Amino acid sequence: MWERKTLLLSEQSGWIVCNYVNSTTEIQVLRIANISNWYFERVIFPRQRFQFEAPPDADLEIHTGIMASAILSDKIQCNRLCIS
């Protein structure tokens, strides 16, 4: 019997599956900008859990506050957020 298997991007490219939780009471913007030819940005609400795929050498920037004046509050290496 023929079986179809869907591969995650991480299984195909060496990227890693990461998990981040916004443990604050404020909206955050997550951004990865240190990878050439690739840009990632997502809005995360308070207490929201977010799973994503990224290159292992990517740095996740966490911007907190009102959108127009959000401040870079943290930078985490994606390999520290890896769940797989």
C-alpha positions in Angstrom: 0.0 0.0 0.0 1.3 3.4 -0.9 1.7 5.9 2.0 2.0 9.6 1.6 4.2 11.3 4.2 4.3 15.1 4.5 7.7 16.4 5.7 8.0 19.5 7.8 10.2 22.2 6.4 12.6 21.5 9.3 13.0 17.9 8.1 13.8 19.0 4.5 16.2 21.8 5.2 17.9 21.3 8.5 15.8 24.1 10.1 14.6 23.6 13.7 11.2 23.7 15.2 11.0 26.4 17.9 8.6 27.4 20.6 8.1 30.8 22.2 5.6 31.9 24.9 4.7 35.5 25.5 4.6 35.4 29.3 3.9 39.2 29.5 0.7 41.1 29.6 1.6 43.1 26.5 1.5 42.5 22.8 4.9 41.5 21.4 6.3 41.5 17.9 8.7 38.6 17.1 11.2 39.3 14.4 14.1 37.4 12.8 16.2 39.7 10.6 19.7 38.2 10.8 19.2 35.7 8.0 19.9 36.9 4.5 17.1 36.7 1.9 14.6 35.8 4.6 12.4 37.9 6.9 10.1 36.8 9.6 7.8 38.9 11.7 4.7 37.9 13.8 2.5 39.6 16.4 2.0 37.6 19.5 -0.7 38.3 22.1 -0.2 38.1 25.9 0.1 34.5 27.1 0.1 33.2 23.6 2.3 30.2 22.6 3.8 30.3 19.2 5.6 27.5 17.3 7.7 28.2 14.2 10.5 26.9 12.1 13.8 28.7 11.6 17.4 28.2 10.7 19.4 27.2 13.8 21.6 30.3 13.6 18.7 32.7 13.5 18.2 35.2 16.4 14.6 35.9 17.5 14.1 39.5 18.5 11.3 40.3 20.9 9.8 43.8 20.6 7.4 44.8 23.4 5.1 47.7 23.7 2.8 49.7 21.6 3.4 48.9 17.9 4.6 52.3 16.8 7.1 52.6 19.7 7.9 49.0 20.5 11.2 48.5 22.2 13.6 45.6 21.6 13.3 43.8 24.9 15.2 40.6 24.3 17.1 38.6 21.7 17.2 34.8 21.9 19.1 32.4 19.7 16.6 30.1 18.0 18.6 27.0 18.9 17.8 27.8 22.5 14.1 27.6 21.7 14.3 24.3 19.8 11.8 21.6 20.6 12.8 18.9 18.1 
